[in-house]
Amino acid sequence: MPSRSTKAGAPATPPDPAKLKRESAGRYLTGDGRFIVEQASGGWMVSDTEQTNELGLPLVRGPFATLDEARAGMDQARRGPAPISSLTDRIAAQRERAAKSAGATKSARTLPARPEPPPLEIREYRTGDGDPLRVLWQAAGFRSIGDDDASLRVLAQRNPGMFLVATRGGHVVGSAMGGWDGRRGWIYHVATAPDERRSGLATQLVRQVETRLQALGCRKVNVIVREGNVEGAAFWEALGYAAAPTRQFGRELPG
């Protein structure tokens, strides 16, 4: 049913684009919906939804001391071209300089691309790994009885799939040894080469040994960290291991 002010079939009168409609205290919207006028501490600010700044955000004009000045600014914005800020000028100049620099370097000799490192391989212990493993362990500060080839071979045979060696380009760069005595699991000699440290390799080796121990029915895994090895203790704690309130005792048996 038509309203009192509009005759039946007559087109609706378009809204006045310059008229301000109050949306809330200190906030107005123009009739055409283009401008949002808001009162700020420094005056009236006008957001233009049809023009954006160099960041793609609505362009903001102001502050204006009065609403009349804000209206005059909006009227000028409707008639004039899109403003260009000094920041836009600086961005354009920077792009021009970059283009010139790129053109100048085309004729310069380019440095060869840095070759990709060989792929990492994690495999089981093999005969012949003893010497490079002992070099790796010595650099890590390990001093243990049972690191000779015969002892390593026995460990690998008694714990199939638990003695892991990481190589890159044919060079040994990491190790982890797992053992299962039927009651508890043990992890020994987790070490990585200096270039591989903090790469996640040691964690990857430990998790693989844990998975294989768990498949055998292992419910608890133990590791040995020497007194004063703060970095080693922090590594194991980060993997969820906790120091036990016990003291380890050991005795060397005659050979």
C-alpha positions as CSV (number, residue, x, y, z in Angstrom):
1,M,0.0,0.0,0.0
2,P,1.6,3.4,-1.0
3,S,2.5,5.9,1.8
4,R,0.7,9.2,2.3
5,S,3.6,11.2,0.8
6,T,4.0,9.0,-2.4
7,K,1.3,8.6,-5.0
8,A,0.5,5.1,-6.2
9,G,2.9,4.1,-9.1
10,A,5.1,7.2,-8.6
11,P,8.8,6.6,-8.5
12,A,10.5,7.0,-5.1
13,T,12.4,10.2,-4.6
14,P,16.2,9.4,-4.6
15,P,18.0,10.3,-1.3
16,D,20.0,13.5,-1.1
17,P,23.6,12.4,-1.4
18,A,24.8,15.2,0.8
19,K,22.3,14.8,3.5
20,L,23.8,13.3,6.8
21,K,21.9,10.5,8.5
22,R,22.7,10.1,12.2
23,E,23.6,6.5,13.0
24,S,24.8,6.9,16.5
25,A,26.3,9.6,18.8
26,G,29.0,11.4,16.8
27,R,28.6,9.2,13.7
28,Y,26.8,10.1,10.4
29,L,26.4,8.5,7.0
30,T,25.7,10.4,3.8
31,G,22.6,9.8,1.8
32,D,24.5,8.0,-0.9
33,G,26.4,5.9,1.6
34,R,29.7,7.0,0.3
35,F,31.0,8.9,3.3
36,I,31.1,8.1,7.0
37,V,31.5,11.1,9.2
38,E,32.8,10.5,12.8
39,Q,33.7,12.9,15.6
40,A,37.2,12.4,17.0
41,S,39.2,14.2,19.6
42,G,40.8,16.5,17.0
43,G,37.6,17.2,15.0
44,W,35.4,15.5,12.4
45,M,37.0,12.7,10.3
46,V,35.5,11.6,6.9
47,S,36.0,8.1,5.6
48,D,35.6,7.8,1.8
49,T,34.4,4.3,0.8
50,E,34.9,4.9,-2.9
51,Q,38.5,6.1,-2.7
52,T,41.3,4.1,-1.1
53,N,44.8,4.9,0.1
54,E,48.0,3.2,-0.9
55,L,47.3,0.4,1.5
56,G,43.9,-0.3,-0.1
57,L,42.0,1.0,2.9
58,P,39.2,3.7,2.8
59,L,40.7,7.1,2.3
60,V,40.3,9.3,5.4
61,R,40.1,13.1,5.3
62,G,40.3,15.6,8.1
63,P,40.2,16.6,10.8
64,F,37.5,19.2,10.1
65,A,36.7,21.7,12.8
66,T,32.9,21.7,12.1
67,L,30.4,19.6,10.3
68,D,30.0,22.3,7.7
69,E,33.7,22.1,6.9
70,A,33.3,18.3,6.6
71,R,30.4,18.8,4.2
72,A,32.5,21.1,2.1
73,G,35.3,18.6,2.0
74,M,33.0,15.8,0.9
75,D,31.5,18.1,-1.8
76,Q,35.0,18.9,-3.1
77,A,35.9,15.1,-3.0
78,R,32.8,14.4,-5.2
79,R,33.9,17.0,-7.8
80,G,37.7,16.6,-7.8
81,P,40.1,13.9,-8.8
82,A,41.4,11.2,-6.4
83,P,44.0,12.7,-4.2
84,I,47.6,11.4,-4.3
85,S,49.4,11.3,-0.9
86,S,53.1,11.9,-0.5
87,L,53.4,8.2,0.5
88,T,52.0,7.2,-2.8
89,D,54.6,9.4,-4.5
90,R,57.4,7.8,-2.5
91,I,56.2,4.3,-3.4
92,A,56.1,5.2,-7.1
93,A,59.6,6.6,-6.9
94,Q,60.8,3.6,-5.1
95,R,59.4,1.3,-7.8
96,E,61.0,3.4,-10.5
97,R,64.4,3.1,-8.8
98,A,64.0,-0.6,-8.4
99,A,63.1,-1.0,-12.1
100,K,66.2,0.9,-13.1
101,S,68.4,-1.1,-10.7
102,A,67.0,-4.4,-12.1
103,G,67.8,-3.2,-15.6
104,A,71.3,-2.3,-14.7
105,T,72.0,-5.7,-13.1
106,K,70.9,-7.7,-16.1
107,S,74.2,-7.2,-17.8
108,A,76.1,-7.9,-14.6
109,R,77.6,-11.4,-14.0
110,T,75.2,-13.4,-11.8
111,L,76.5,-15.6,-9.1
112,P,75.9,-19.3,-9.5
113,A,73.0,-20.7,-7.5
114,R,73.9,-22.5,-4.2
115,P,73.6,-26.2,-4.8
116,E,71.0,-28.0,-2.8
117,P,72.3,-30.3,0.0
118,P,72.2,-34.0,-0.7
119,P,69.1,-35.8,0.7
120,L,69.1,-37.1,4.3
121,E,68.8,-40.8,4.7
122,I,68.0,-42.7,8.0
123,R,68.9,-46.4,7.8
124,E,70.0,-49.2,10.0
125,Y,73.6,-49.8,11.1
126,R,75.9,-51.4,8.6
127,T,79.3,-53.0,8.8
128,G,81.8,-50.2,8.2
129,D,79.9,-47.5,10.1
130,G,82.0,-47.9,13.2
131,D,84.8,-45.5,12.3
132,P,82.6,-42.5,11.2
133,L,80.3,-43.2,14.2
134,R,83.2,-43.1,16.7
135,V,84.3,-39.7,15.2
136,L,80.8,-38.4,15.6
137,W,80.5,-39.6,19.2
138,Q,83.9,-38.3,20.1
139,A,82.9,-34.8,18.9
140,A,79.7,-35.1,21.0
141,G,81.7,-36.0,24.1
142,F,80.6,-39.6,24.4
143,R,83.1,-41.9,26.2
144,S,81.6,-45.4,26.6
145,I,82.8,-48.9,26.7
146,G,81.2,-51.0,24.0
147,D,81.8,-48.7,21.0
148,D,84.1,-51.0,19.2
149,D,83.0,-52.8,16.1
150,A,82.4,-56.1,17.8
151,S,80.2,-54.6,20.5
152,L,78.2,-52.5,18.0
153,R,77.6,-55.6,15.9
154,V,76.3,-57.5,18.9
155,L,73.9,-54.6,19.8
156,A,72.6,-54.5,16.3
157,Q,72.0,-58.2,16.2
158,R,70.3,-58.4,19.6
159,N,68.0,-55.4,18.7
160,P,67.1,-55.6,15.0
161,G,66.0,-52.3,13.5
162,M,67.0,-50.3,16.7
163,F,70.4,-49.0,15.7
164,L,69.8,-46.1,13.4
165,V,72.4,-44.1,11.4
166,A,71.6,-40.9,9.5
167,T,73.7,-40.1,6.4
168,R,73.8,-37.2,4.0
169,G,75.7,-37.6,0.8
170,G,77.2,-40.8,2.1
171,H,78.6,-39.2,5.2
172,V,77.4,-40.2,8.7
173,V,75.7,-37.2,10.3
174,G,73.6,-38.7,13.1
175,S,72.9,-41.8,15.2
176,A,70.6,-43.3,17.8
177,M,70.8,-46.7,19.4
178,G,67.8,-48.5,20.9
179,G,67.8,-51.5,23.2
180,W,65.1,-53.7,24.6
181,D,65.7,-56.0,27.6
182,G,62.2,-57.3,27.8
183,R,61.2,-55.0,30.6
184,R,62.5,-51.5,29.8
185,G,63.6,-49.8,26.6
186,W,66.9,-47.8,26.4
187,I,68.2,-45.2,24.0
188,Y,71.9,-44.5,23.7
189,H,74.3,-42.3,21.7
190,V,71.8,-39.8,20.2
191,A,74.2,-37.5,18.3
192,T,74.2,-35.2,15.3
193,A,77.0,-33.5,13.3
194,P,77.4,-29.8,14.0
195,D,75.9,-28.8,10.6
196,E,72.7,-30.9,11.5
197,R,72.1,-29.6,15.0
198,R,68.8,-27.8,15.7
199,S,67.4,-29.2,12.4
200,G,65.1,-31.7,14.1
201,L,67.3,-34.7,13.1
202,A,67.9,-35.8,16.7
203,T,64.2,-35.7,17.5
204,Q,63.4,-37.6,14.4
205,L,65.9,-40.3,15.3
206,V,64.5,-40.6,18.9
207,R,60.9,-40.8,17.7
208,Q,61.7,-43.6,15.3
209,V,63.5,-45.6,18.0
210,E,60.5,-45.0,20.3
211,T,58.1,-46.2,17.7
212,R,60.1,-49.4,17.2
213,L,60.4,-50.1,20.9
214,Q,56.6,-49.5,21.4
215,A,55.9,-52.1,18.6
216,L,57.8,-54.6,20.8
217,G,55.5,-53.9,23.8
218,C,57.9,-51.5,25.5
219,R,56.0,-49.3,28.1
220,K,58.9,-47.2,29.4
221,V,62.1,-45.8,27.9
222,N,65.2,-44.8,29.8
223,V,68.1,-42.6,28.8
224,I,71.4,-41.7,30.5
225,V,72.5,-38.1,30.7
226,R,75.8,-37.4,32.4
227,E,76.0,-34.9,35.3
228,G,76.6,-31.4,34.1
229,N,75.3,-32.0,30.6
230,V,72.8,-29.1,30.7
231,E,72.1,-29.0,27.0
232,G,71.5,-32.8,26.9
233,A,69.1,-32.6,29.8
234,A,67.2,-29.8,28.2
235,F,66.9,-31.8,24.9
236,W,65.4,-34.9,26.6
237,E,63.1,-32.8,28.8
238,A,61.8,-31.1,25.6
239,L,60.9,-34.5,24.3
240,G,58.9,-35.4,27.4
241,Y,61.5,-37.2,29.4
242,A,61.8,-36.5,33.2
243,A,64.8,-37.0,35.5
244,A,64.2,-40.0,37.8
245,P,64.8,-39.7,41.6
246,T,67.3,-42.6,41.4
247,R,71.1,-42.9,41.0
248,Q,72.7,-45.2,38.5
249,F,75.3,-47.7,39.6
250,G,77.7,-49.5,37.2
251,R,80.6,-52.0,37.3
252,E,82.9,-53.0,34.5
253,L,83.2,-56.8,34.2
254,P,86.6,-58.3,33.3
255,G,86.9,-59.1,29.6
